[in-house]
Amino acid sequence: MNTQNPFDRLEQLVEQRKVLQARTDQLFMMNQAYLIDNDTTLTITIEAQNAIFKGRHNPIIRSVLKHLHSEYEKRLKRKEEKIKQVTHLLNEQTP
């Protein structure tokens, strides 16, 4: 849903940011849990249409988790920048 109303757009962006923040936090916690307990066996499953990949190679999974966390942080920062832009626009429109 792409809306022209800045108030609706801001509300939409804030909701998206909440979801991104939750996912980013989850990835951070998964990385931290593994740092605390290196004996934990990690598994990963990736599904794409009819293909399924399953893996248990801890160093690779750790690398994937780190990369995902980094990408989610970048997306979160971009979303926060958009929120700032819309907020600035709304502040300019308010007398």
Sequence and secondary structure as in RCSB ss.txt:
>XXXX:A:sequence
MNTQNPFDRLEQLVEQRKVLQARTDQLFMMNQAYLIDNDTTLTITIEAQNAIFKGRHNPIIRSVLKHLHSEYEKR
LKRKEEKIKQVTHLLNEQTP
>XXXX:A:secstr
   S HHHHHHHHHHHHHHHHHHHHHHHHHHHHHHH TT    EEEEETTEEEEE  HHHHHHHHHHHHHHHHHH
HHHHHHHHHHHHHHHHHH  
